């Protein structure tokens, strides 16, 4: 009996891998799941969303998550809030946990220690102070103040490429800084 069961499980895995959703998930990192059936199939295929690293675009891959909810979750995470359970996410976006339960199969709750020597110190380009930027290897007081001044006068940085262009930084400098800075 165990032999038939294992054959059936392998067949289900092969069948799932042949499903068009498997190809979409593998080939399109921004593909949005359209239904709870897609969520179930994605979970069977090994798709997970790390809630403590997810961006707005990552959250929007899930059905039922609005742009505002995705923005709130991302801003909370960027401010240092870590989500430990489904109930934390539900409380953050003011909905009952039961509404998120169908998504639980693809949500991954990993813990990150921002002060660990293994985890690099990261500063948000659009929120960091000059003092915080000075803690980043390769950024001295002059560049730190330039970042803050540029942001104040010309607005938020859109991404690392915008940061590089506006400050006229060399590619090798940005290559090392991008591990410590984010938008």
C-alpha positions in Angstrom: 0.0 0.0 0.0 2.8 2.4 0.9 4.3 1.9 -2.6 1.0 2.9 -4.3 0.8 5.9 -2.1 4.3 7.1 -2.9 3.6 6.6 -6.6 0.5 8.7 -6.4 2.3 11.5 -4.5 5.0 11.5 -7.1 2.4 11.6 -9.9 0.7 14.6 -8.2 4.0 16.4 -8.0 4.8 15.8 -11.7 1.2 16.8 -12.7 1.6 20.0 -10.6 4.9 20.8 -12.3 3.3 20.4 -15.7 0.6 23.0 -14.7 0.9 26.3 -16.5 1.1 28.1 -13.1 4.4 26.3 -12.3 5.9 27.8 -15.4 4.5 31.2 -14.7 5.9 31.2 -11.1 9.3 30.1 -12.3 9.6 32.5 -15.3 7.8 35.6 -14.0 8.9 36.7 -10.5 6.1 39.3 -10.5 3.3 36.9 -11.4 0.2 37.5 -9.3 -1.8 34.6 -8.0 -5.4 35.1 -9.2 -7.4 32.9 -6.9 -7.2 30.8 -3.7 -6.9 27.8 -6.0 -3.7 29.4 -7.4 -2.5 29.9 -3.8 -3.0 26.2 -3.0 -1.2 25.1 -6.2 1.6 27.6 -5.6 2.0 26.2 -2.1 2.2 22.7 -3.5 4.9 23.8 -5.9 6.9 25.3 -3.0 6.2 29.0 -3.5 6.5 31.0 -0.3 6.4 34.7 0.6 8.8 35.7 3.4 6.6 38.2 5.2 9.6 39.9 6.9 11.4 40.6 3.7 8.4 41.2 1.4 8.1 44.3 -0.7 4.8 46.0 -1.9 5.1 44.1 -5.2 5.6 40.8 -3.3 2.4 41.4 -1.2 0.4 42.3 -4.3 1.2 38.8 -5.8 -1.4 37.5 -3.3 -5.1 37.6 -4.1 -7.1 39.8 -1.7 -4.2 42.1 -0.6 -4.8 45.7 -1.6 -2.2 48.3 -2.5 -2.8 50.1 0.7 -2.5 47.0 2.8 0.7 46.1 1.0 2.1 49.6 1.6 1.3 49.4 5.3 2.9 46.0 5.8 6.0 47.1 3.9 6.3 50.4 5.8 6.0 48.6 9.1 8.6 46.1 8.1 11.0 48.8 7.0 10.5 50.6 10.3 11.7 47.5 12.2 8.4 45.6 12.9 8.7 41.9 12.5 5.7 39.7 11.9 5.7 36.4 13.9 2.3 35.0 13.0 -0.7 35.4 10.7 -2.5 37.4 13.5 0.3 40.0 13.4 -0.4 40.7 9.8 -4.1 40.8 10.3 -3.8 43.3 13.2 -1.5 45.5 11.1 -4.0 45.8 8.3 -7.1 45.7 10.6 -8.8 42.6 9.2 -9.8 39.3 11.0 -7.1 36.6 10.9 -9.7 34.2 9.3 -9.7 36.4 6.2 -5.9 35.7 5.7 -6.1 32.0 6.6 -6.3 30.8 3.0 -3.0 32.6 2.3 -1.2 30.9 5.3 0.0 28.1 3.1 2.4 30.4 1.2 3.3 32.8 4.0 6.7 32.2 5.7 7.5 33.8 9.0 11.3 34.1 9.4 13.1 36.0 12.1 15.8 38.5 11.2 18.1 40.1 13.8 19.0 43.6 12.5 21.8 43.9 15.1 23.4 40.6 14.3 27.0 40.9 13.0 25.9 38.5 10.3 23.2 40.9 9.1 24.6 44.1 7.6 23.3 47.4 9.0 20.9 48.9 6.4 19.7 52.5 6.2 16.6 53.6 4.2 17.8 56.2 1.6 14.6 58.2 2.1 14.4 58.1 5.9 18.0 57.9 7.1 19.7 60.7 9.0 23.2 61.9 8.3 24.3 60.2 11.5 22.8 56.9 10.3 24.5 57.2 6.9 27.9 57.8 8.6 27.6 54.3 10.2 27.6 52.8 6.7 31.1 51.6 5.6 32.3 53.9 2.8 30.1 56.9 3.7 31.8 59.7 5.5 30.2 62.9 6.9 30.4 64.8 3.6 28.6 62.1 1.6 26.1 61.5 4.4 25.1 65.2 4.4 25.0 65.3 0.6 22.5 62.4 0.6 20.2 64.2 3.1 20.5 67.5 1.3 19.8 66.0 -2.1 16.8 64.2 -0.8 15.5 67.4 0.8 16.0 69.6 -2.3 15.0 67.2 -5.1 12.8 64.7 -3.4 12.8 61.0 -2.6 15.2 58.6 -4.3 13.2 56.2 -6.5 15.8 53.4 -6.4 19.5 52.7 -6.2 20.0 53.7 -9.9 18.4 57.1 -9.2 20.6 57.5 -6.1 23.7 56.8 -8.2 22.7 59.1 -11.0 21.8 62.0 -8.7 24.9 61.8 -6.6 27.2 61.0 -9.5 28.7 57.9 -7.8 31.0 55.4 -9.4 29.5 52.0 -10.2 32.0 50.2 -7.8 30.9 52.5 -4.9 27.2 51.8 -5.5 28.0 48.1 -5.8 29.3 48.1 -2.2 26.8 50.6 -0.8 23.7 48.8 -2.1 24.3 46.1 0.6 23.8 48.8 3.3 21.2 51.1 1.7 17.7 50.5 0.4 14.7 52.5 -0.9 
